[in-house]
């Protein structure tokens, strides 16, 4: 604060005023003033002073408002800009003099600031991100606006940790990668949709593990009938043969020896072949060569890949387990966690960039100001309303309700809002339901709690009937039932989970009783059979869940015969209802499950049941 002119400054104060650098006045929380203040702070010291001033000004602005007004304030242009600036400054500590001018430019440029803060989470360091961004924008022409800027930001975020070539593990140069993709775009070699990609989407193009030479080879050598946008991801299936051993008898498990010690380039993969890992990496690289976002994903004992078969829409390829059992591949950075279903959820959240940024800004606001649960909850409720697919905001809202011991009414409202907003995301809904369950239905083993769990299954049924992915619906129902079943057994929680997952019984002495298995079987059958419906996603979800239950129950040493008898009754009921296909299908699954037990008598009973259906 400046001293009025009429105040006489003592000599010592005058000396300090002359010898101490003047501190910039705290910026007004107006867009132009914020950009101007950031543009002047081109050194580490200046940026840190700006950080302190922003923190003071933002807190004062937000905490002067009531909770509902604060949410509105945090979403208006000036305060929202200040929150994003402060968030980035907090992330980028300590600030290096080498890239301080670039950070100043980002903070002063709305397009750059919004792109960087809205481009998704990183696995590495923000210091490295800014170091890479500085190298790109100072070394590559045309990277300070438009497509060039988005490519630069995507590259900086992706290179928050080193990106290595799958050919030989050599580090890929981010500056060269940006030059290549911008040149390929100018030359018209990329899919036209490349120019419409967001910063977040571009991360799954520029972050390709293929070298620039391999990406150029891919465009030159793709089969002619696969150059169409919707077929590029399928080109791998006609180009790479599934091979367990090379021509010299070396196993694919031998790593680079399988490729004769040569780098695992795309031409070498075509020449030698490979298994799921090579096929999926090749498929993802083929997509990225044309500017189409793609990434490998892990599945149980398998590697698949996901790609944008249609612009801004993700599809699975080389798939054996579906979305529910697909997860982040090592070396890939994804938002909000490891499950692959979070990728299309993030895509949906980013479909409305302004709404996504609003939610992200409101989420950050709760870490800056207040610390009062009622105010934070109001802001997070506003965030999930602004961007209903923002999973991080939903998690923060649910966690706050639980940790601050909010009343059950707050949890019920959040869950009701989630059921409506997340109708295409059953796994997200189930996760939130499980977070909030201790507040709404604390005793998971009580009759009322079991009814509550079944009501959540009914919500999943509605989602499945509306066309939500069947594997997600099936696994969402399974995860809800799993929590309830774990509470139904004194010592056999692991066995209860194995039943729902279709896994073998845990090793060691049995810790689950016959009566507990019986109760779990009855409860789970009730829950899973609610999914049953004619055709579509709902019917597929029922099949997946009932198969896991049948396998898991028959695998348990206790109640094995009665479990088989239970499903025999269901098979007979399906046949009587003129659902012969379903009856035969379920009987086949029982035969498979009984074979796995190595119990000849049990297998004979299941085989006889199947034979009776013709």
N, C-alpha and C positions, 0 to 999 in steps of 0.2 A: 504494500500500500504506500503511495507517495505521500510525503510530508507536505502540509500546506506551506505556502511561500513565506508566511509570517513567522514560522518557527525558526529560531536561531540554532544552527547546528554547532555543537561544541567542537573544538579543534580536533579531538581524537576521533570523533565521529566523521568529521570532514576527511581526515586522513584515510579512514576505512572506506569511506564512500569513493575516494579517488583510487585506492589500491585494490578494492574488491570488485570483480566483474559484476556488472549489473545483471540482476535476475529478471528474466522476461516476466511481464505481468501475466497472470493466469488468463488463458484465452477464454473468450466468451463462448458459450456452447451454441454457437451458430456456425453453419456449414462453412461459409467463406472465411470466418475468423479462424476456425480450426485448421483449415487447409493452409492458411497463411502462416499460422504459428508453426505448423509442422514443416513447411518449406524453409523456414528460417533456422530450424534446429538440425543442422547438417553434421554435427559432431556428436560423439558419444556423450559428452557432458551436456550439450544442449538437449539431446533427446532424453536423457535421464531427468533433467530439470523439467522438461515438458511432461514426462511421465508423472512426476510428483504433482505438478500443477493440475493435470487432468484428473488424477485420483481425487484431489481435494474438491475440484469443481463438480465432478460427476456425483460424488457422494452427497455433496451439499444440495445439488439439484434433485436427486432422487429421494433423499431422505426428508426433503421439505414437503413431499407429497404423501397423501394417504396411499394405501396399497393399490387401490383400483386406479387412481390417477397416476401413480408411479409407472404402472405398466404402459399406460398411454404415453407418458413422457419418454420412456425408454425406447419407444418406437417412432418418435418424431425425428426428423432428419438430423438436427443438430446434436441432441443428446445421444442418439443412436450412433452417429459418426464418432463422437467422443468415446463411447463405450468400446467401439471396434478399435479405435486408435489405442486406447489404454490396454485392451486385451492383447494386441499385437506387441506393444512395448513390454508388457509383462512377460510374454512368451520369449522374447528375444534377448533375455539377459544371459550373460553380460554382452553389451553392445561393443562390437569391434570398430575401431576407427576406419578400417579398410572398407566396410560395407555400410557405415553410418549414412553416407549421402544417399544410397539407394533406399535405405529404410525411411529416411526423411521424405524422399520422393513418393514412396508407396503411401505413407501416412497422409501426404498432401493430395493424392490422386484417388478420387473415389472409386474409379474402375479397378485400380490396382489393389486398393485396400479391401474392397468387397470381394474381389476374386481370390485374394490370398486367405482372408479369414473365412470365406465360405467354400473353400476348395476341399474340405474334408480333413480328417485327422492325419497326423504323420506318426511314423514309428521312430524316426531319428530325432535330430535336434533342430530347433528353429534357427540356431546360429548357422548351422550348415545350410539350411534352406536359404537364408539371406545371403550367405556367401555365394551360393550357386546362382541365385537371382542376380546378384551384382555382376557376376561374370557374364551372364547371358545378356542383360540389358545394356551393358557397356561394350560387349563384344559382337553382338549380332544386330544388324540394322533392322528396324521395323518391329522391335519387340516392346515398345512402350505404349501401344494402343491396339485395339481390335484383336483379330485372330493371333497376331504375333505376341501380344501381351498375354493372352490366355495360354498359349503354348509355353511361354516363358514361365508363367506362374505354375502351370501344371508340372513342368520339368523341375522347378525349384522344390516344390512340395514332394515330388517323387524321389528326388535325390537328397532328401533329408538324411538318407543313409545311402551308401554306395549301391549302384545298380550294376550287376555283373553279367557278362555275356554267358549264355548257356554253352556256347561253343568251347570256351576255355577258361571261364571264370575271370577273364580280364575285365577291369573296370571300364564301363562305357562312359565316354566323355559327354557330359550333359550339353555343353555348348555346341559340340558337333552334332548332337542329336537334334537340337533345335534348328540349326542351319539346314539339316537334311529334310526335316518335315516341312519347313516353310518353302524350301526349294521344290520339293515334290508337289506341294500344293500349287505353287505358281505354274508348274509344268503340267498340271491337270492329271497327275497320276493317282490321286487319291479319290475316294468316294466323295461325292458332293456334300454329303452330310457331315464330313469332317469340319467344314466351316461353321456348322451350327452347334458344335460340341461345347459344353461348359468346361470350366477349368477342371472340375472334378472328373468329368468323363475323359478329358484329354490325358489324364494321368495314366489311364489304362491303354493308351496308344503309345505315348512317348516312352513309357516305362518298359517297353518290349525288351525281352531278354535276347532277342535276335540282334545281330550286328547290323549296321546300316547296309553292308554289302549283302547280307542274307535277306534283308527286307527288299532290296532291289531285285535279288534273284527270285524271290517269291512272286513278285508282280510279273516278272518276265516268263516264269515257268508254270504258272497256274494253268490248269486245264481250261481250255476255251469255254467249255460249257459250264464252268463254275465262276466265271467272272461276274455274273449277275449278283447284285447285293445279297440277296437271300440265300445264295449257294456258296459263298466264299468260305464259310466255316466248315462246309461239308467237303471241301476239296481234299482235305487230308485223307479221307477214307478211300480215295482212289489213287492216292499218291504214295502213301506209307503203308507197307505191309506189316502185319502183326507177326513178329519174329521173336522166338525165345532164344535162339542160338544163331550166330552168324555162320557164314559158309565154312569157317574153320572150326566150328563146334564150340566157340566161346559163348558162355551164357550171358544173357542181357544183364544178369546180376553182377557181372564183373565190371560194370561202369565203363570207363573209357577203353578198356581192353576189348570190349564188345565192338568198338568202332576202330579197332586196330591201332589204338593210341592216338588217333587223329582227333582234332577238334570236332565237337558234335555240331557241325553246321547243318543248315537245312538240306543242302545237297547230299551230305553224308547220310543223314537220316533217311532220305529217299533211297539212297543206294543200298544201305544195310538193313533198314527197317528198325523195329523197336516194339515196345509194349505200350501200355496205357500212358506212361509218363511222356515218352517221346511223341506219341500220337497227339496228346493234348497240348504239349508245348508247341508242336509244329502247327496245329490247328489255330491256336491263339496267335502265333506269329504271322500266319497267313492273313488273318483278319487285320492285325495291326499294320501290316505292310500296306494295306489299302486305307489306313486311317480309321479303322473300325475298332472301337473299344473291345477288349477281350482279356481274359486272364485264366490260367489254370486253377482248378479247385480240387481239393482232396475229398475223396469218398472212402468209406470203409474198404481197405485193401485195393484201392483203385484211384486213378487220377482222371478227372474229366476236365472240361473247360466251359466257360460261359462267354457269350459274345452277344453283341447287339445285332441280331439277325435282321431286325427292323430298326430304323433309327430310334434311339432312346428306349428300346425295349430289349431286355436281356433274356436269352434262351440258353438252355443247357445243351451240350453236345458231348459225344462219347460218354453218355450217361448210363449208369446202372442203378443208382440209388435215389435219384430225385433231389429236389431242392432241400428237403428236410435233413438229409444226411450228407449235404455238401458243405465244405468249410474252406476257410482261407488257406491257400497254399503258402508255405514258407517263402519269404522274400517278396510277398505282395502286401501292400498296405490297404486296408479297407476301413470304412467308417463304422464306429459303434460296436465292433466286436468281430469274432471269427465266423459265425454262421453265414453261409453264402446268401441266404434269403434276405440279409440286410442290404445287399447290393441293389436289387430292384426296389427295396423300400427307400433307400437313399435316392435312387433315381426319381421315385415318385415325389419325394420331399423337395428335390431340386427342380421339379417341373415348373414351380412358381418361385423364381429366384428371390423376389422381394419378400414373399411370405417366409421362405427358408431363412433369409437373413434376419427378418424380424424375430423369428423364434430363437435363432442362434444368439442374437443380441440380448434378448430378454433372459435367456439362460445365463449369459455372461453377467448380466446386471445383478443377478442374485448372488454372485461371488464377490461383487464389489461393494454393495451397500446392504443396509438393514441388518441381516442376521436375525430378523424377527420372523418366525415361522408363518404367521398370518400374512405378512407382506410378501414373503417369498412364494408362498402357495398361490396367492392371487396372481403374481407375475408368471409363475410356471403354468398356471391354468390358462392364462392369456396366451402363452407361448404355444401350448398344445392346440389351442383354438386357432391361432394364426397359421400354423403349419401342422396339420393333423398327423403327418407321417414322420415327424421329427422324433426319432426314437430316444435320443439323448434327453430331450425335454420331458418325454413321458417317464423315463426312468428317474429323472431328478424329481419330478412331481410325486411319483409313488414312494421314492425313498424318503422324501421329506415328510410325507404323511406318516410313514412308519416310525422314522427316527424321532420326530418331534411329538409323537403320540397324539396325533390328531384324532378327533372322534370318528367313529365308524361311518358317520354320514359323509365325511369328506372322502373316505376310501370308496364308498359305494358310488358317490357321484363321479369320481375319477374312473371307476371301472365301467360305469354306464356310458360315460363319454368315450372311453376306449372301445367299447363294443361297437359303437356307431362309427367312430372314426377309422378303426382298423379292421373293417369288414373284409378286406382283402389280405390281411396279415394275421392269420390265426396264431402263429407262433409268437408274434409280438404281444398279442392279446393274452395268450396263456402265460407268458413271462410276467406281465403286469399283474395278472390275477394271482399268481403265486407270490409275488412281492406283497400284495395287499391282503392276502388271505389271513395272516396273523392278526390283522386289525378287524376284519369282518367276521371271520369264523375261526377263532383262535384255537379251539380244541379240534384238531383235524380228525380225531377218531370218534367224535360225537355224531349222533344221528343227524343233528341239524347241519353240521359241517359237511357230512356226506351228501346231504341234499343240496348244499351250496355248490359242491363240486359238480354234481350232476347237472345243476342249472347252468354251470359254465360250459359243460359239454353241449347243452342245448344251444348255447350261443355259437359254438363251433359248428353245430349242425346247420344253423342258419347261414353261416359263412360258406360252408361246403355246398349247400343247395344253391347259393348265389354264384358258384363257380370258382371259389378260392381254390388254390392248388391242393390237390388231394393229399400229397405227401405231407404238406404243412398241416393240413387239417387233422390227418391221422396222428402225426407226432404231437400236435398240440393237445389232442385228447389224451394221448398216452402220458404226456408229462403231467397233466392235471391229475389223472388217475394214480399215477405213480406217487405223488405227494400223499394222497389219501391212503393208499395201500401201505405205504411205509409206516404210517401211524397205526395200522391195524395189526401189527405183529410186535411182540415184545422184544425179540432179539433177531428177527429175520428180515430186517429192512433190505439187506442186499438181495435176499431171495425174492422178496416182493418186487423189487425193481427188475430182477431178472425175468420174472413172470411177464411183466408188462412189455419188456424189451425183446422177448423171445430168445433170451440167452440161456445157456446151460446153467444149471444150479451151481452156486459158488462152491468151491472146494472146502474140504474139512467136514466136521460133524454137522448134520442138519440142525439148523436153528429156527426152523419154521414148523409149526405143528399142523396136523391134519385139519383141525378146526379153523386155523388161520387161513390155510390154503382154500378151504371151502368158502369162507367169508369173502376172501379176496376174489375168488372166481365168480361168485354171485354178483358182487358189486361191480366188478370190471365188465362182466357180460352185460349187465344193465347199461353201463355207460357206453360201451362200444356199440352195442346193438341200436342205440339211439341214432347212430350215424347211418344205419342201414336205410337205403332208399333206392328208388329205381333209377339206375343209370347215372352218368355224369360223375362229377367230382365227389359227391356224397357217397355213392356206391363204391367208388374206388378207394376212398378213405376207409370205409368200413372193412373192405377186404384186407387192406394193409394192416389195420389194427387187430382184426380178429385172427389173422394169420400169426401175428406176433404173440397174441395171447394163447392161442392153441399150442404153439411151439413151446412157449414158456411154461405152461401148465404141465404139459406132458413130460417136460424135462425134469420136473421136480420129483425127487424120490418118493415123497409122501403124496398120497391121494392120486397117484398116477392113473390107476384103473378108473377111479371115479371121475377124474378129469376127462378121460376118453369117453366114458359113458355120457357125460354132460354134452359133449360135442356130437355124439351119436344122436342124441335127442334133437339137437339143433339141425343136424343134417336131415333127419327124418322129417322135421317140420318144414324145412325148405322144400323138400321133395313133394310133400303133401300140398304145399301152396303153389305147385306148378312152377317152382323155381329150380328146375332140374340142373341147369348149368351151374348155379351157385352151390347146389347140394354136391354135385360131383367135384367142383373146385375145392370145396371145404374138405371133402373126404380125401382128396389127393393130398392136401396139406397135412391131414392127420396121418396119412401113411408115411409121408416124409418125416414128420416129427417122431413117429414111433420107431422108424428105422434108426434114427439118430440115437435112440436110447439103448440099442443093442439088446432089447428085450424081445425075444422071438415070439412069446405068447402075445404080447401087446401088439406087435406088428401084424401078427396073424389076424387079430380081431379087427384092426383097422383095414386090412386088406379085404377081409370078408365084407365089411361095411361098404367099401368102394365097389366091390363086385356086385353087390345087391342093387346098385343103381344102374347097372348096365353100361 
